[in-house]
Amino acid sequence: MYEDIKRNKMKSSFIIFAFTLVITLIVYYICMAFDLGSTSIVIALIFSCTSAFLSYYNSDKIVLSMSNARPATPEENKRLINILEGLIVSSGLKTVPRLYIVQDNQPNAFATGRDPEHSVICVTTALLDKLDYYELEGVLGHELAHIANYDIRLSAVVTVMVGFVVMLSDMFTRMFFFSSRRSNDRDSNGNPILMLIGLVLLIFAPIFGKLMQLAISRRREFLADATSVKYTRNPDGLISALEKISSDPNELKSANKATAHMYISSPFRDKKVQRSSLWSTHPSLEERVQAIRDLK
């Protein structure tokens, strides 16, 4: 486990560096395309470093905002809070994660934050309604494992930074087409630099985003499942929870491709998306259940 934590911290540092470098290059070329001259590199460095800083320290807030999550309350979520407090003792964590709720008909959950001291566990209302005590315990144990293993830092950083790169690509592409249209109105050709950069970003930004998500190994899901069983000493509870979550037909409305890898099970109900493959964000249900049963 300690080796996995060390690797996750190293991966997070590498992703932050890679993100900063990519954003610097993108903004630099955009500035050069608009003839900003020697100040382009200064603008690019300031923009990329500021973006990396804000993304790292506000990743949990950004993810919660994207998910339309609200804080859990003792009055409405007493069972959830009691289960979490019991698991904290067996996990050895010193800080109790903040609990958030998402109003949605699909049972699912995720954890986020930059470290255990700033961690969050978020569950859907359907998870609370459709899972029994031991199933819910297994899910919370899984999310606590992601927190203890520092998976949450890697996951949150990837979510925010990949989303930002894709957003920047889309924004620049729109700027290119607007600039090109204005140039055509003046009977002049569009800027060839803008055309080239816009095309490159349009093609490679989604690919870059997918590669960044794949930096989060699916092995972490197997490790989190195994750690949950260690916390709860009840593999059947987690198996039953995974089966219920995976078989539920409802779509998770607040999920998107940037956040899909964060959930305990894929929030998409397309069978092609759910099937385990090189490009999938989660192992298949069959693989996970068999791995848990092998622990018995």
C-alpha positions, 0 to 999 in steps of 0.5 A: 500500500505504501508503494501505491501511495508513493506512486500516486504522489509521483504521478500527481506531480508528473501530471501537474508538470505536464499540464503546466507545460502543455498549457504554457505551450498552448497559450504561448502559441496563441499569444504569438498568433495574435502578434503579442511579441516577446511578452507571449512567453511571460503571459503563457507562464503566468497563465499556466502556473496560476491555472495549475495552482488554482486547480490543485488547491480547488480541485475538490470544490470544482468537482463538487460544483460540477456534480451539483453536490450539497453537504450531508446533514446529521438530520437527514443522513444519520445512517451515512454519518454513523457508518463513516465514523465506524469505518474511520476507526478501522481505516486508521485515518485521522480526519473524517472526510466531509460528506456530500450528497448528489440528487440523482436516481442512479446509485453511485459514489466518489471521493475527491480532494488533494489529501486525506485532510481535505477529502470529500466523499460524495454519494447519490440519493439513490445509493442511500435509498437502494443499498442496505447497511452492509452494502453502503458500508462496502461502498464507503470503505471503497471510497475511504481506501481511495482517500488513504491511498491518495488516489483522490489527489491523482483523480481530482488533479486529472479531472480538473486539468484535463477538463481545462485543457479541453475547454481551452482547446474549444475556446481557441477553436471558437476564436479561430473560426470567429477570427477567420470569419472576420478576415473573410468579411474583409476579403482576406485570408485567415491567419495560417498560424491560427488555422494550424494551432486550432486544428492541432488542438482540436485533434489532440486535446481530447486524445491528451485528455484520455491519456491523462485519465489512463494515467489513473490505473484501473488497478487502483479499483481492485486495490480499493475493493480489497482495502474496503474488505479489509476495513469492513471484513464483509466482502459480500456487502461490497459484492452486492453493492457493486452488482446493484450499482452496475445493474441499475438502468438509470443514467447519472445526469451530473456525470461526464467524461471528465469525472466518470473515472472518479466513481466507484462504478462507471456512471454510463449505461452504454454496454460498450462503455461499461465493457472492460477494455484498454480504454475503459475507466473501470474493470468489468463487474465480473473481474472485480467480483472475482477478485473480491471472492479470491480474498475470502 
